[in-house]
Amino acid sequence: MTTLDPALETHLLATREARLDSYLELLRIPSISALPEHTGDVRRAAEWIAAELTRIGFEHVEVCETPRHPVVYADWLHAVGAPTVVVYCHYDVQPVDPIELWATAPFEPFVRDGRVIGRGAADDKGQLHMHLRAADALFATRGRLPLNLRIVFEGEEESTSESMPGWLEANRPRLAADAVVITDTGFFEGNIPAITESLRGILYTQIDVTGPPADLHSGTYGGNVENPANALARIIAELKDRAGIVQVPGFYDDVIPVDAAARARLAALPFDEAAYLERVGVPALAGDAAYTVLERGGARPTLDVNGIWGGFQGGGSKTIIPAHAHAKVSMRLVARQDPVAIFERFRAFVNDLAPPGVRVEVQRLGAGRPTSTSIDHPVVRAATEALRATFGQEPVFMRSGGSIPVAEMFEQQLGLPVILVGFTNPDDNAHAPNESMVLANYETGIRTICLLWDMLGRDGLGESSG
């Protein structure tokens, strides 16, 4: 049976309080990459992490400049004959709206009922911090790592990773590795340890509908001037039918059906639909009835409106025809769907739906391709064993409905296999108020990482031993 080195366990027990203090300190930095007013905070988080990597014992630590936010790079490459793994996490976080729904200020993290609560506690600062503390424990107890690590911590994952393709290409020589481990995923429903075998891609767009140069009196001009808000509502209503089927011509043309083995793995997962419905807090679930909830959530493409605005939104009444209206629309894509081709089909369809009395522009704000990894990859097998040994439970394989644009970049640009091993609880409220990380996941996850590195350093990329 594979077990954690007792010296590591002793060290981790002795440093628990200091580790938590450090975790909370990182969470206090409001590194919101999407908001220009937080540009300095994003850099401050990068510098904080770089200082920690240096203190821990990594080499070649650098806060690398990009056109937007920095990438933090570091490495330690002295494990002769052992594999080299790139570790990827991101240190930027989502905006905090709606602020009124937070239990406390989002960047004043605290512990309650066995959870750390605060923006970034789970996604992804908490998981990044786990890698820092795992490496710290290994260096502190041995003075070295059991394998070679290259650290890549990104600062704009939450705002489409637009600088990463260029940075990866420019840094290709120092990213040579056997595999990439991305810790930006989580556990299955019921907080069951899990490895994510696939991610959906994403296409993020904005629809801008404009009419008159300025708002018009709805009594004087209503009935003669097309209302941009009405026009936008009609466009949105036509994007999907009542069964949830996307109506964009050609949207499903390149979708590959889920193979029987993958579908069987999804069907075998211990999924409680009633509990899921209760947790989500809606009257009923929706979607294409030809597929199960888990298939719709991770193996099928989607289209969703993420935001709508335009016209008067204050208290009371103001009778106008607004000059413009806007919507953010995202699509989650599955294997073989090309976001570039889908965008052109989407833009053409929106323009076809637009009435003649308005002007419509469709912008592409970001994109990422879907990705998948074989469950038979040696690092996946080792991670499965490490999770089983530390959490005392057989991990499951799941398909994530989310997107991590850099995963596809590592695969396509650098030709590296990507393994998705994350530790967040499924009720972490990522991207929402009161984001949280279960401390037991955080603490045990650090031990999983230590054990995984030991196993890969011992066994290489051959068969992992038990």
C-alpha positions in Angstrom: 0.0 0.0 0.0 1.4 3.4 -0.9 1.5 5.7 2.1 2.7 9.2 2.9 6.2 9.6 4.3 5.9 9.9 8.1 8.4 12.8 8.2 6.1 14.7 5.8 3.1 14.1 8.0 4.9 15.2 11.1 6.0 18.4 9.4 2.5 19.1 8.1 1.0 18.6 11.5 3.5 21.0 13.1 3.0 23.7 10.5 -0.8 23.7 10.2 -1.5 27.0 11.9 1.3 28.9 10.0 0.0 27.3 6.7 -3.5 28.6 7.3 -2.2 32.1 8.1 -0.3 32.1 4.8 -3.4 30.9 2.9 -5.5 33.7 4.3 -2.7 36.2 3.6 -2.8 35.3 -0.1 -6.6 35.5 -0.2 -6.5 39.0 1.1 -5.0 40.3 -2.2 -7.8 41.3 -4.5 -6.3 39.9 -7.7 -9.3 40.4 -10.0 -7.8 40.2 -13.5 -10.9 41.4 -15.4 -11.1 44.8 -13.7 -8.4 47.4 -14.6 -8.5 49.0 -11.2 -7.1 45.8 -9.8 -4.1 45.6 -12.1 -1.7 46.5 -9.3 -3.3 43.9 -7.0 -2.8 41.2 -9.6 0.9 42.1 -9.8 1.1 42.2 -6.0 -0.2 38.6 -5.8 2.3 37.5 -8.4 5.1 39.0 -6.4 3.8 37.4 -3.2 3.9 34.0 -4.9 7.3 34.6 -6.4 8.7 35.5 -3.0 7.2 32.3 -1.5 8.7 30.1 -4.3 12.1 31.6 -3.7 11.8 31.1 0.1 10.7 27.5 -0.4 13.7 26.6 -2.5 12.7 26.9 -6.2 15.1 28.3 -8.7 14.9 30.7 -11.7 11.9 32.3 -10.1 10.5 35.1 -12.3 7.5 37.4 -12.5 7.2 37.3 -16.3 5.7 40.2 -18.1 2.9 39.7 -20.7 0.7 42.2 -22.5 -1.7 42.1 -19.6 -0.9 40.3 -16.3 2.2 38.5 -15.2 3.0 34.8 -15.3 4.9 33.4 -12.4 7.6 30.9 -13.5 9.9 28.8 -11.3 11.6 25.4 -11.5 13.6 22.8 -9.7 15.3 20.3 -12.1 17.8 18.3 -10.1 16.0 14.9 -9.8 18.2 13.0 -12.3 16.3 10.3 -14.2 12.9 11.3 -12.7 10.1 12.8 -14.8 9.6 16.5 -15.3 6.1 17.9 -14.6 4.7 21.3 -15.3 2.4 22.5 -12.5 -0.2 25.0 -13.6 -2.6 27.0 -11.4 -3.9 30.6 -11.6 -3.7 33.3 -9.0 -6.3 35.7 -10.4 -9.9 35.6 -9.2 -13.4 36.5 -10.4 -15.1 39.8 -9.6 -17.2 39.7 -6.4 -20.6 40.9 -7.6 -23.2 40.8 -6.1 -21.4 42.1 -3.1 -24.5 42.3 -1.0 -24.8 38.5 -0.9 -21.4 37.9 0.8 -21.3 37.0 4.4 -18.4 39.3 4.9 -16.0 41.4 2.7 -14.8 39.0 -0.1 -11.1 39.8 0.6 -11.4 39.4 4.4 -11.3 35.6 4.5 -12.3 33.7 7.6 -12.8 30.1 8.8 -16.3 28.9 9.6 -17.7 25.3 10.0 -14.5 23.8 8.7 -14.3 25.9 5.6 -12.2 28.9 4.4 -14.5 31.5 3.0 -13.4 34.2 0.7 -12.8 35.0 -3.0 -10.2 32.6 -4.4 -10.5 30.2 -1.5 -11.1 27.4 -4.0 -10.7 28.9 -7.5 -7.8 28.8 -7.7 -5.7 30.4 -5.0 -6.5 27.7 -2.5 -5.3 25.0 -4.8 -2.2 27.0 -5.9 -1.4 27.4 -2.2 -1.6 23.6 -1.7 1.2 23.2 -4.3 3.3 25.8 -2.4 2.8 24.0 0.9 3.4 20.5 -0.6 6.7 21.7 -2.1 7.6 23.5 1.1 7.1 20.3 3.1 9.3 18.3 0.7 12.1 20.8 0.8 11.8 21.3 4.6 12.1 17.5 5.3 14.5 16.5 2.6 16.1 19.5 1.1 15.0 18.5 -2.4 12.1 17.3 -4.5 11.5 13.7 -5.7 11.0 14.8 -9.3 11.6 17.8 -11.5 9.0 20.6 -11.4 8.3 23.6 -13.5 5.9 26.1 -12.0 3.5 28.1 -14.3 1.1 30.2 -12.3 -1.1 32.4 -14.5 -2.6 35.8 -13.7 -5.5 36.1 -16.2 -7.3 32.7 -16.4 -10.5 34.4 -15.2 -10.3 36.9 -18.1 -9.7 34.4 -21.0 -5.9 33.8 -20.8 -5.3 35.9 -23.9 -1.6 36.4 -23.1 -0.9 32.7 -22.6 -0.5 31.5 -26.2 2.3 34.1 -26.8 3.9 33.4 -23.5 4.0 29.6 -24.0 5.5 30.0 -27.4 8.1 32.4 -26.2 9.0 30.1 -23.3 8.8 26.8 -25.2 12.5 25.9 -24.4 12.0 26.1 -20.6 8.7 24.3 -20.6 10.1 20.9 -21.8 8.4 18.3 -19.7 6.7 14.9 -19.6 3.3 16.1 -18.5 1.3 19.0 -17.2 -0.7 18.7 -13.9 -3.5 21.3 -13.7 -5.1 21.8 -10.3 -8.1 23.9 -11.2 -10.8 21.3 -10.9 -12.7 19.7 -8.1 -14.4 16.7 -6.5 -17.6 15.0 -7.6 -21.1 15.5 -6.0 -21.0 14.5 -2.4 -17.3 15.6 -2.1 -16.1 12.4 -3.7 -12.4 12.5 -4.8 -12.3 12.8 -8.6 -10.1 13.1 -11.6 -11.4 15.1 -14.5 -11.0 13.3 -17.8 -12.3 16.1 -20.1 -13.0 19.8 -20.2 -15.4 21.6 -22.5 -14.1 24.5 -24.6 -15.6 27.9 -24.5 -16.6 30.7 -26.8 -17.5 34.0 -25.1 -19.3 36.7 -27.1 -21.1 40.0 -26.7 -24.1 41.1 -28.8 -24.5 44.9 -29.1 -27.8 46.2 -30.5 -28.0 50.0 -31.3 -30.9 52.1 -32.6 -31.2 55.9 -32.4 -28.3 58.0 -31.3 -30.0 58.8 -28.0 -32.9 57.5 -25.9 -36.3 58.4 -27.3 -39.7 59.2 -25.7 -41.6 55.9 -25.9 -44.9 57.7 -26.2 -43.8 59.9 -29.1 -41.8 57.3 -31.0 -43.1 54.0 -29.8 -44.7 52.0 -32.7 -42.5 53.7 -35.3 -38.9 53.2 -34.0 -37.5 49.7 -33.4 -36.6 49.2 -29.7 -33.1 47.8 -29.3 -34.1 46.1 -26.1 -37.1 44.4 -27.7 -34.9 43.4 -30.7 -32.3 41.9 -28.4 -34.9 40.0 -26.5 -36.2 38.5 -29.7 -32.7 37.5 -30.9 -32.0 35.8 -27.6 -35.3 34.0 -27.6 -34.4 32.5 -31.0 -31.0 31.1 -29.9 -32.4 28.1 -28.2 -35.8 26.3 -28.4 -37.9 25.4 -25.4 -36.2 22.0 -25.1 -32.9 23.7 -24.8 -31.6 22.8 -28.3 -29.3 25.4 -29.7 -30.7 26.8 -33.0 -27.5 28.2 -34.5 -27.2 26.5 -37.9 -24.3 24.0 -37.9 -23.8 24.3 -34.1 -23.9 20.5 -33.6 -22.3 19.4 -36.9 -18.8 18.6 -35.5 -20.0 17.2 -32.1 -18.7 13.6 -31.6 -21.1 11.5 -29.6 -19.9 10.3 -26.2 -18.5 6.8 -26.6 -20.2 3.9 -24.8 -17.4 3.5 -22.3 -17.4 7.1 -21.2 -21.2 7.1 -21.1 -21.1 4.1 -18.9 -18.6 5.7 -16.5 -20.9 8.7 -16.2 -23.9 6.5 -15.6 -22.1 4.6 -12.8 -21.3 7.8 -10.8 -23.1 8.0 -7.5 -25.2 11.0 -8.6 -28.2 12.0 -6.5 -30.4 14.2 -8.9 -32.8 15.2 -6.1 -29.9 16.4 -3.9 -28.3 18.2 -6.8 -31.6 20.0 -7.5 -32.0 21.0 -3.9 -28.4 22.3 -3.8 -28.9 24.4 -7.0 -32.1 25.8 -5.6 -34.3 25.9 -8.7 -37.8 24.4 -9.2 -36.7 22.0 -11.9 -33.8 21.1 -14.1 -33.8 21.9 -17.8 -32.1 20.7 -21.0 -32.2 18.2 -23.8 -34.2 15.2 -22.5 -32.2 12.8 -24.7 -29.3 13.1 -22.3 -28.8 12.7 -18.6 -28.0 15.5 -16.2 -24.3 14.5 -16.1 -24.1 14.1 -19.9 -25.6 17.6 -20.4 -23.3 19.0 -17.7 -20.0 17.8 -19.1 -20.3 16.0 -22.4 -22.7 18.1 -24.5 -22.3 21.7 -25.8 -24.4 24.6 -24.4 -25.3 28.2 -25.0 -26.1 30.6 -22.2 -26.8 34.3 -21.7 -24.5 35.5 -19.0 -25.8 39.1 -18.7 -28.2 41.6 -20.3 -28.3 45.3 -20.0 -29.7 48.4 -21.6 -32.2 51.2 -21.0 -33.5 52.5 -17.7 -32.9 50.3 -14.7 -33.4 52.7 -11.8 -36.3 53.0 -9.3 -39.7 54.2 -10.5 -40.5 54.6 -14.2 -38.9 56.3 -17.2 -40.7 55.8 -20.5 -38.0 55.5 -23.2 -36.9 53.6 -26.2 -33.3 52.9 -25.2 -30.6 53.8 -27.7 -28.8 50.5 -27.2 -29.0 47.0 -25.5 -26.3 44.4 -24.9 -25.9 40.8 -23.9 -23.0 38.5 -23.0 -23.4 35.0 -24.5 -21.2 32.1 -23.8 -21.0 28.7 -25.4 -19.4 25.6 -23.9 -18.0 23.4 -26.6 -17.1 19.7 -26.8 -14.6 17.6 -28.8 -14.1 18.7 -32.4 -16.1 21.9 -32.1 -13.9 24.7 -33.4 -14.7 28.0 -31.5 -13.6 30.0 -34.6 -16.0 28.3 -36.9 -18.8 28.3 -34.2 -18.3 32.1 -33.8 -18.8 32.7 -37.5 -22.0 30.6 -37.5 -23.2 32.4 -34.4 -22.5 35.9 -35.7 -24.3 35.1 -39.0 -27.3 33.7 -37.2 -27.6 36.7 -34.9 -27.4 39.1 -37.9 -30.0 37.1 -39.7 -32.3 37.4 -36.7 -31.9 41.2 -36.3 -34.8 43.3 -37.4 -34.0 46.1 -40.0 -34.5 49.0 -37.6 -31.4 48.3 -35.5 -27.7 47.8 -36.0 -26.1 44.7 -34.5 -22.5 43.9 -33.8 -21.3 40.5 -32.4 -17.9 40.5 -30.7 -15.8 37.5 -29.8 -14.4 38.2 -26.3 -12.5 34.9 -25.8 -12.3 31.3 -26.8 -10.7 28.0 -25.8 -10.9 24.5 -27.2 -12.1 21.4 -25.4 -9.5 18.9 -24.1 -9.4 15.4 -22.8 -6.9 12.9 -21.3 -6.9 9.1 -21.3 -7.7 7.6 -17.9 -4.8 5.1 -18.7 -2.1 7.8 -18.7 0.6 6.9 -16.1 0.2 10.2 -14.2 -3.6 9.6 -14.1 -3.0 6.1 -12.7 -0.6 7.5 -10.1 -3.0 10.3 -9.2 -5.8 7.8 -8.8 -3.6 5.8 -6.3 -2.5 8.9 -4.4 -6.1 10.1 -4.0 -7.2 6.6 -2.8 -4.4 6.4 -0.3 -4.8 9.9 1.2 -8.6 10.3 1.1 -9.4 6.7 1.9 -12.0 6.5 -0.9 -11.9 5.3 -4.5 -11.8 8.3 -6.8 -14.1 8.6 -9.7 -13.6 9.9 -13.2 -15.8 12.8 -14.4 -16.3 15.2 -17.2 -16.2 18.9 -16.3 -18.6 21.4 -17.8 -16.1 24.2 -17.2 -13.3 25.4 -19.4 -9.6 26.0 -18.8 -8.3 27.6 -22.0 -4.6 26.9 -21.1 -5.2 23.1 -21.0 -5.8 23.1 -24.8 -2.8 25.4 -25.3 -0.4 23.0 -23.5 -1.7 20.2 -25.6 -1.8 21.9 -29.0 1.2 24.3 -28.7 3.6 22.2 -26.6 2.3 18.6 -27.3 2.1 17.9 -23.6 -0.5 15.6 -22.0 -2.6 17.4 -19.4 -3.8 15.7 -16.2 -6.6 17.5 -14.3 -6.3 16.8 -10.5 -8.2 19.2 -8.3 -9.5 19.2 -4.8 -12.3 21.7 -4.3 -15.6 20.6 -2.8 -18.4 20.7 -5.4 -20.4 23.2 -3.3 -17.5 25.7 -3.3 -19.5 28.6 -4.8 -16.7 29.3 -7.3 -17.5 32.6 -9.2 -20.3 33.3 -6.7 -20.7 34.9 -3.3 -19.3 33.1 -0.2 -16.8 31.0 -2.2 -15.3 28.4 0.1 -12.8 25.5 0.4 -13.4 22.7 2.9 -10.3 22.6 5.0 -10.2 18.8 5.0 -9.9 18.9 1.2 -7.2 21.5 1.4 -5.1 19.6 4.1 -5.6 16.1 2.6 -5.0 17.5 -0.9 -1.5 18.7 0.2 -0.7 15.2 1.3 -2.0 13.8 -2.0 0.3 16.1 -4.0 3.3 15.1 -1.8 2.5 11.4 -2.4 1.9 11.9 -6.1 5.3 13.5 -6.5 6.9 10.7 -4.5 5.2 8.1 -6.6 6.2 9.7 -9.9 9.8 10.2 -8.6 10.0 6.6 -7.6 8.2 4.9 -10.5 8.7 7.4 -13.3 6.0 7.1 -16.0 5.9 3.4 -15.9 3.4 1.3 -14.0 2.7 2.9 -10.6 3.1 0.4 -7.8 0.9 -0.2 -4.8 
